[in-house]
Amino acid sequence: MKKNTVFQLLIFSIIFLSIFLFYYNFFYKKNYQKQIKTEIINEVTPDNFKEDTETNKSVILNLEYKSSDAFGNEYILKANSAEILPDDEENLKLIDVRAVIYLKDKTPINISSDFAFHNKNSFDTNFFSKVEIKHDEFDIESENLDLLYASNLVSLYNVKQFVYRESSLKVDKINFDILTKDLSMNMFKNNERINILYK
């Protein structure tokens, strides 16, 4: 009887451990944001900080942020100028924006846009107006790109052109989950279809 009890406990433990590992690997999402370290590369000095009393705007010239995560990825964000919003000091409006994402063991991804909103606390960045994304394998032109670290999501919408290797893709919106690597592509109108053109 003791052998049966020990054997049953062993089987129960294995089943419990299997369920726990299955849940942890497939359903549990780690919070990517907690693993991000950010630093301001160029400090705010009287030389690069201007305050306009007429418009009630504060402007930082040549702003640069650098973020890295526990996985060895880096994110560098640069702007020719950044406006501190008077009613929302947690967000910056960036002007003439450039960003580079260095993924570990991959080639860098370059992003540029006319403007972006950057949240200093969550690191979320919303690029807009003439967004260009360049990589070895793809070139994308769009009106909007949101890097949402709190949601572990990259959202690209109002896509004008998407070229991947020898193909082009006609799509309105692309969502990419940073952790699960899930990708979804959609059109804004239900009666339109995603088109892939091979060259």
For each residue, the residues with C-beta under 8 A, 3 or more apart:
1: 4 5
2: 5 6
3: 6 7
4: 1 7 8
5: 1 2 8 9
6: 2 3 9 10
7: 3 4 10 11
8: 4 5 11 12
9: 5 6 12 13
10: 6 7 13 14
11: 7 8 14 15
12: 8 9 15 16
13: 9 10 16 17
14: 10 11 17 18
15: 11 12 18 19
16: 12 13 19 20
17: 13 14 20 21
18: 14 15 21 22
19: 15 16 22 23
20: 16 17 23 24
21: 17 18 24 25
22: 18 19 25 26
23: 19 20 26 27 28
24: 20 21 27 28
25: 21 22 28
26: 22 23
27: 23 24
28: 23 24 25
29: 152 179 180
30: 35 179
31: 34 35
32: 35 36 69 149 152 178 179
33: 36 122 123 149 150 152
34: 31
35: 30 31 32 69 70 71
36: 32 33 67 68 69 123 149
37: 67 68 69
38: 65 66 67 123
39: 65 66 67
40: 43 44 63 64 65
41: 64 65 66
42: 48 62 63 64
43: 40
44: 40 48 49 60
45: 48 49
46: 49
47:
48: 42 44 45 60 61 62
49: 44 45 46 58 59 60 61
50: 58 59 61
51: 57 58 59
52: 55 56 57 58 59
53: 56
54:
55: 52
56: 52 53 86
57: 51 52 83 84 86
58: 49 50 51 52 83 84 86
59: 49 50 51 52 81 82 83 84
60: 44 48 49 63 81 82 84 92
61: 48 49 50 80 81
62: 42 48 78 79 80 81
63: 40 42 60 78 79 81 82 92 94
64: 40 41 42 76 77 78 79
65: 38 39 40 41 75 76 77 78 118
66: 38 39 41 74 75 76 77
67: 36 37 38 39 74 75 76 77 123
68: 36 37 72 73 74 75
69: 32 35 36 37 72 73
70: 35
71: 35 104
72: 68 69 104
73: 68 69 101 102 103 104
74: 66 67 68 100 101 102
75: 65 66 67 68 99 100 101 102 123 147
76: 64 65 66 67 99 100 102
77: 64 65 66 67 94 97 98 99 118 125
78: 62 63 64 65 97 98 99
79: 62 63 64 82 92 94 95 96 97 98 116
80: 61 62 95 96
81: 59 60 61 62 63 94 95 96
82: 59 60 63 79 92 93 94 95 118
83: 57 58 59 92 93 95
84: 57 58 59 60 89 92
85: 88 89 91 92 93
86: 56 57 58
87:
88: 85 91
89: 84 85
90: 119 120 121
91: 85 88 117 118 119 120
92: 60 63 79 82 83 84 85 117 118 120
93: 82 83 85 115 116 117
94: 63 77 79 81 82 97 115 116 117 118
95: 79 80 81 82 83 114 115
96: 79 80 81 114
97: 77 78 79 94 111 112 113 114 115 116 127
98: 77 78 79 110 111 112
99: 75 76 77 78 110 111 112 125 127
100: 74 75 76 108 109 110 111
101: 73 74 75 108 109 111
102: 73 74 75 76 108
103: 73 106 108 109
104: 71 72 73
105:
106: 103
107: 135 136
108: 100 101 102 103 135
109: 100 101 103 133 134 135
110: 98 99 100 132 133 134 135
111: 97 98 99 100 101 127 131 132 133 134 145
112: 97 98 99 130 131 132
113: 97 116 127 128 129 130 131 132 145
114: 95 96 97 128 129 130
115: 93 94 95 97 127 128 129
116: 79 93 94 97 113 125 126 127 128
117: 91 92 93 94 125 126 128
118: 65 77 82 91 92 94 123 124 125 126
119: 90 91 122 123 124 125
120: 90 91 92 123
121: 90
122: 33 119 149 150
123: 33 36 38 67 75 118 119 120 147 149
124: 118 119 146 147 148 149 150
125: 77 99 116 117 118 119 146 147
126: 116 117 118 144 145 146 147
127: 97 99 111 113 115 116 131 144 145 146 147
128: 113 114 115 116 117 131 143 144 145
129: 113 114 115 143
130: 112 113 114 141 143
131: 111 112 113 127 128 140 141 142 143 144 145 156
132: 110 111 112 113 139 140 141 142
133: 109 110 111 138 139 140 142 145 156
134: 109 110 111 138 139 140
135: 107 108 109 110 138 139
136: 107
137: 164 165
138: 133 134 135 162 163 164 165
139: 132 133 134 135 161 162 163
140: 131 132 133 134 156 159 161 162 163
141: 130 131 132 159 160 161 162
142: 131 132 133 145 156 157 158 159 160
143: 128 129 130 131 157 158 160
144: 126 127 128 131 155 156 157 158
145: 111 113 126 127 128 131 133 142 154 155 156
146: 124 125 126 127 153 154 155 156
147: 75 123 124 125 126 127 154
148: 124 151 152 153 154 155
149: 32 33 36 122 123 124 152 178
150: 33 122 124
151: 148
152: 29 32 33 148 149 177 178 179
153: 146 148 175 176 177 178
154: 145 146 147 148 175 176 178
155: 144 145 146 148 173 174 175 176
156: 131 133 140 142 144 145 146 159 173 174 175 176
157: 142 143 144 172 173 174
158: 142 143 144 172 173
159: 140 141 142 156 162 171 172 173 174
160: 141 142 143
161: 139 140 141 168
162: 138 139 140 141 159 168 169 170 171 174
163: 138 139 140 167 168 169
164: 137 138 167 168 169
165: 137 138
166: 198 199
167: 163 164 196 197 198 199
168: 161 162 163 164 196 197 199
169: 162 163 164 185 194 195 196 197
170: 162 194 195 196 197
171: 159 162 174 185 186 187 194
172: 157 158 159 186 187 188 192
173: 155 156 157 158 159 185 186 187 188
174: 155 156 157 159 162 171 183 184 185 186
175: 153 154 155 156 183 184 186
176: 153 154 155 156 181 182 183
177: 152 153 180 181 182 183
178: 32 149 152 153 154 181
179: 29 30 32 152
180: 29 177
181: 176 177 178
182: 176 177
183: 174 175 176 177
184: 174 175
185: 169 171 173 174 194
186: 171 172 173 174 175 194
187: 171 172 173 190 192 193 194
188: 172 173 192
189: 192
190: 187
191:
192: 172 187 188 189
193: 187
194: 169 170 171 185 186 187
195: 169 170
196: 167 168 169 170
197: 167 168 169 170
198: 166 167
199: 166 167 168
